[in-house]
């Protein structure tokens, strides 16, 4: 594992199902016969992502599915990018990196399944949860000790903070309420593949 790669990380993008969640999906049918999808997220992952935001590390989601709950969760965590419905995730990552004037060397990407591999192969730091498929584990720089939805994302957040020497600053932030002035305060971008594709024609 090459932790030195984490020093160049300026953006952390990730999949949702199997990474921010354990991969399970719950559906509820309301009185009008409309199905609603529910996902369970990990609160410790959330704290880790909020801390990265405090130190100017951009965060975002690239997922093959579309879900309102994903957008709501990302909004709560002050994430900058939410790209939904993208099975070809490289398209989304290429666009995000262009918008932020960053390169793949600056990208930490976390995924758990085959659609994530093209991005993982290019990322400056490629990581997956312990429940990832074997094909993904083989291309990653690091396999988390935790499962998706059970602290895997937090594990990576803590690694980034440690590699950049922010541990004492994080403690100070929570103890004294003093945080760096480079907190990311961007308006969230929620990009749906169906709309994105039409705009590119």
C-alpha positions in Angstrom: 0.0 0.0 0.0 1.4 3.4 -1.0 0.1 5.9 1.5 2.3 8.6 -0.1 -0.2 8.7 -2.9 -2.7 10.2 -0.4 -0.7 13.4 -0.1 -1.8 14.4 -3.6 -5.5 13.7 -3.1 -7.7 16.8 -3.5 -11.0 15.0 -4.3 -12.7 11.9 -3.0 -15.4 10.3 -5.2 -17.3 7.1 -4.5 -20.0 4.7 -5.5 -23.1 4.4 -3.3 -24.5 0.9 -3.1 -22.0 -1.4 -1.5 -19.7 1.5 -0.5 -21.8 4.2 1.4 -24.4 1.4 2.0 -24.2 -2.3 2.6 -25.7 -2.8 -0.9 -29.2 -3.7 0.4 -32.2 -1.8 -1.0 -35.5 -1.4 0.7 -38.8 -0.5 -1.0 -42.1 0.8 0.4 -45.3 1.0 -1.6 -47.5 3.9 -0.5 -51.3 4.2 -0.6 -51.1 5.3 -4.3 -49.2 2.2 -5.3 -46.0 4.2 -5.8 -42.7 2.4 -4.8 -40.2 4.4 -2.7 -36.6 3.3 -2.3 -34.8 3.5 1.1 -31.1 3.2 1.9 -29.3 3.0 5.2 -26.2 5.2 5.6 -23.5 5.1 8.2 -23.2 8.1 10.5 -19.5 7.6 11.1 -18.9 7.8 7.3 -20.8 11.0 7.4 -18.6 12.6 10.0 -15.5 11.6 8.0 -16.8 13.2 4.9 -17.8 16.4 6.7 -14.3 16.6 8.1 -12.8 16.3 4.6 -15.0 19.1 3.6 -13.7 21.3 6.4 -10.2 20.9 5.0 -11.1 21.7 1.4 -11.2 18.1 0.1 -13.9 17.9 -2.5 -16.3 15.0 -2.1 -18.8 13.5 -4.5 -20.9 10.5 -5.6 -20.9 8.6 -8.9 -23.5 5.9 -9.0 -25.2 3.8 -11.7 -28.6 4.3 -10.0 -30.9 7.3 -9.5 -32.3 7.9 -6.0 -33.7 10.9 -4.3 -32.3 9.6 -1.0 -28.8 9.7 -2.3 -29.2 13.4 -3.3 -30.6 14.2 0.2 -27.7 12.4 1.9 -25.1 14.1 -0.2 -26.7 17.5 0.4 -26.6 16.9 4.2 -22.9 16.1 4.0 -22.1 19.2 1.8 -20.9 17.1 -1.1 -20.2 19.0 -4.3 -21.0 16.4 -6.9 -23.8 13.8 -7.3 -23.7 12.0 -10.7 -26.6 9.5 -10.9 -27.4 6.9 -13.5 -23.9 6.6 -14.8 -22.9 3.0 -15.5 -19.9 4.3 -17.4 -18.4 6.1 -14.5 -15.4 7.4 -16.3 -17.6 9.8 -18.2 -18.7 11.4 -14.9 -15.3 11.4 -13.4 -13.7 13.0 -16.5 -16.3 15.8 -16.3 -15.9 16.4 -12.6 -12.1 16.5 -12.9 -12.4 19.0 -15.7 -14.8 21.2 -13.7 -12.4 21.2 -10.7 -9.2 21.6 -12.8 -7.8 18.4 -11.2 -6.3 15.2 -12.6 -6.7 11.5 -11.9 -3.6 11.8 -9.8 -5.6 14.0 -7.4 -8.5 11.6 -7.2 -9.2 9.0 -4.5 -12.0 6.8 -5.8 -13.8 4.1 -3.8 -15.9 1.4 -5.5 -16.9 -2.2 -5.0 -18.0 -3.7 -8.3 -17.0 -4.1 -11.9 -18.4 -0.8 -13.2 -16.0 1.0 -10.9 -12.9 -0.6 -12.4 -12.1 1.8 -15.3 -12.0 4.7 -12.8 -10.1 2.7 -10.1 -7.4 1.9 -12.7 -6.8 5.6 -13.3 -7.2 7.0 -9.8 -4.3 8.3 -7.8 -5.5 6.3 -4.9 -7.9 3.4 -5.7 -9.7 1.8 -2.7 -12.5 -0.6 -2.1 -14.5 -1.9 0.9 -13.7 -5.4 2.2 -17.0 -6.6 0.6 -15.9 -5.6 -2.9 -15.7 -8.3 -5.7 -12.3 -9.9 -6.3 -11.9 -8.2 -9.6 -12.0 -4.8 -7.9 -9.7 -5.8 -5.1 -7.0 -6.8 -7.6 -6.9 -3.2 -9.1 -7.0 -1.3 -5.8 -4.1 0.3 -4.0 -5.9 -0.5 -0.7 -8.7 -2.8 0.5 -10.4 -1.3 3.5 -10.8 -3.5 6.6 -14.4 -2.4 6.9 -17.4 -3.3 4.7 -19.5 -0.8 2.7 -22.1 0.9 4.9 -20.1 -0.2 8.0 -17.3 2.4 8.2 -15.3 1.7 5.0 -15.6 5.3 3.8 -14.7 6.7 7.2 -11.6 4.5 7.2 -10.4 6.2 4.0 -11.3 9.6 5.2 -9.2 9.1 8.3 -6.3 7.9 6.1 -6.5 11.0 4.0 -6.5 13.3 7.1 -3.5 11.4 8.6 -1.5 11.5 5.4 -2.0 15.2 5.0 -1.1 15.9 8.7 -4.5 17.2 9.8 -5.1 15.0 12.8 -4.3 17.6 15.4 -6.3 20.2 13.5 -9.3 17.9 13.5 -9.0 17.5 17.3 -8.8 21.3 17.6 -11.8 21.7 15.4 -14.0 19.5 17.5 -12.6 20.7 20.9 -12.5 24.5 20.2 -14.7 24.9 17.1 -11.7 26.3 15.1 -11.6 25.1 11.6 -9.5 26.1 8.5 -10.9 28.8 6.3 -10.8 26.6 3.1 -14.0 24.7 3.9 -15.8 23.7 0.6 -19.0 25.7 0.4 -20.1 24.8 -3.1 -23.6 24.5 -4.3 -24.2 20.8 -4.9 -24.5 19.6 -8.5 -27.0 16.8 -9.0 -26.5 15.4 -12.5 -28.8 12.7 -13.9 -27.5 10.6 -16.8 -30.8 10.9 -18.7 -30.5 14.7 -18.8 -26.7 14.7 -19.2 -27.0 12.5 -22.3 -29.6 14.8 -24.0 -27.5 17.8 -23.4 -24.5 16.2 -25.1 -26.4 15.4 -28.3 
